[in-house]
């Protein structure tokens, strides 16, 4: 069975993918995900998670937010209220999926095969959406976003093709919280999990 993951953030970056799985993807196919929206709605407790970051002045923000995909809520007009997010399909093996689960520890795997616009010839397409305990429809008080994360996402989408970064911005927008240049101050990071954010 051929399997692909729908990457919609830093995983679109071949370098970030390789950091986790030890190889660059064979191909990265641009697609959109119907019936879903992308938001800055996953949160990590920055004081107790596997990595803690501080601001340049040493202050430790309580929360860090990142990208997430959510099913478009009932009653929303998909094209207006939640335009289908763009991203990329990346083929991987079952063993690589298990490794990716470790990286995406705040997310759960879901089958989105029926939501992909392109006929990618994959038997199954999976994506990661926030676990309930990490899902924050609104950013928690004191939350920040990581500037290196945003730069990695921007570079990945610019490399994905003409207009892909602009489409990302149109469907998602910039983080709704302060961007910081983080300093890693506590490190219990599993191998292959990005260290810059």
N, C-alpha and C positions, 0 to 999 in steps of 0.2 A: 504494500500500500504506500503510495507516494504522499508525503505530508509536507505542508508548508506552514510557516508562521506568518501572520500579518504583523509586520513591524510598523509602528506608527510614531515612534520617538527615536531615541538614540540607537535602537536596534537596527534602524535603516542604515546606519553607518557600517560599512564593511570592517573598519578597524575595531569598532566596538563589538561587533559580532565575533570577530576573530579573538578578541581579548577573552571572551567567555568560552568559545568553542574550539579555539586553537587552529582555526582555518578561516580564510575569507570565504564568503559565499560564492557558489558557482555562478549565480546570477541574482540580480535584484530587480524584480519586475514591478513597476509602478501600477497601483490599482487604487480603487476607492471602496469603502465599506458602507454599503447601503443599510439604512435602519439603525445606524449607530452615530454617535457624536463623540468628538474628542474634547476633553476639558482638562484643566489643571486641578484635578480632584482626587489625587492619591496623596496621602500624607504619611510621613515617617516621624516618629518621636526622635528628635535629634539628640536627646539626652540619654536614651537607653537603647537605641538600635545598635546594629553591628558597627556603625561608624558615626562618629560625632564630629561636626564641623563648627568652627568658630568664625566670627567676623574677623577682619584684619586687626581690630582692636582687642581681640580676645573674648568678647562677649559670645556666649553660646545661645543661638536662637532656639526656642523650644520645638519648632516644627520645620520640616522641609517638605515642600510640595513638588509633585511631578505630574507627568502626563498620564491620562487614563482614557479609556473608551467606555461609554455607557450606552445602553440601549436607548434609542430616542423615546422620550416619554409619550404616553398616550395623549392624543390631542395636539401634539406639536406638528407643525407643518414642516416636514423634513427639509425641504429646500430653503425655507426661510429661517426656521428656528434652530435647525441642527443640520447644516449641510454635511453630506457624507464626507468623512475624513479621508484624506489621501494617505498613502503609505506604500509599503512594498511587500511582496510575497518572496519569501526566502525558503528554499527547500532544505529540509534537515531530516536526520534519522531519528528513530525512537530513542536511542541512547543520548543523542544531542538534545532532544526534548527534555529528558530527565535532568540534564545539566542546566538547561535554560530555566527550568523550574527553580533551581537554587538561586539563580540571579534574580528572578522575578518573584522573590519570596513574599512580597506584599500583594501579589496578584494570584488569581486562579485562572487556569486554562479553560477556554470555552471554544466550542466548535462554531465557526462563522462561515462555513463552506457556502451556505445559501445566500450570504450577504455580499459576496465578492462580485464586482461588476464584470471582471474579465474572465474569459474561459481559459483558465491557467493549466488545465489538464492535470490538476492535482486531485487525488481521491479525497483528500481532507485538508481543510485550512483551519488552523487554530489561531487564537489570539489570547492576550492576557488582559483581564479586567480586574479592577481593585477588589480585594476581599472586603467584606462588610466593615471589619474593624479598621481598615485603612482608607475607607472611602469618605471623603469630606466634600459634600456638595458645595459648601462654602469654606474658604480657607480658615483653619483654626487661628485663634489669636496669636500674634507674634510669628506667624509663618513667613518663611522666606523661600526663594527659589535660587538655585545655583547657576551662576553665570556660566561656568564651564559646561554644564549640562545643556543650557540653551545654545551655546556656541556649537556643541557637538551635533545637536539636532539641526541647527541651521545649515551647517556644513553638509550633513547627510542629505538633507532635502535639496540643497542646491546641486549636489552631485547626482541626485536621482534624475534630474532632467529640467529642461527649461520650464519655468513657471511653477515648479513643485514647491519651492519655499513660499512663494506668494500665495499658492493655494493652501498651504499649511496655515499661513496667517489669516486667510479669509475664513477658513473653517474652524479656527481655534483661537487665534489671537495670542498676544504676549501674556506672560504670567501676571496674575492680578495682585501680586505682592512684590515686595522689594527684592531686587536681584542683588546677590552678594558675591564677592570673590572669596570663596571659603578657604579656611586653613584646617587641614585634617588634624584633630587633636586626640582622637581615640580610634584605634584600628583593630577591629576583630573581623575584618572583611574576608569572606570566603574567597578562595582562589577563583579568578575569572569574573568576579563582581567588580564593576568599574570603581576606581578609587577616587576619581576627581569630583564625584558628586554622590 
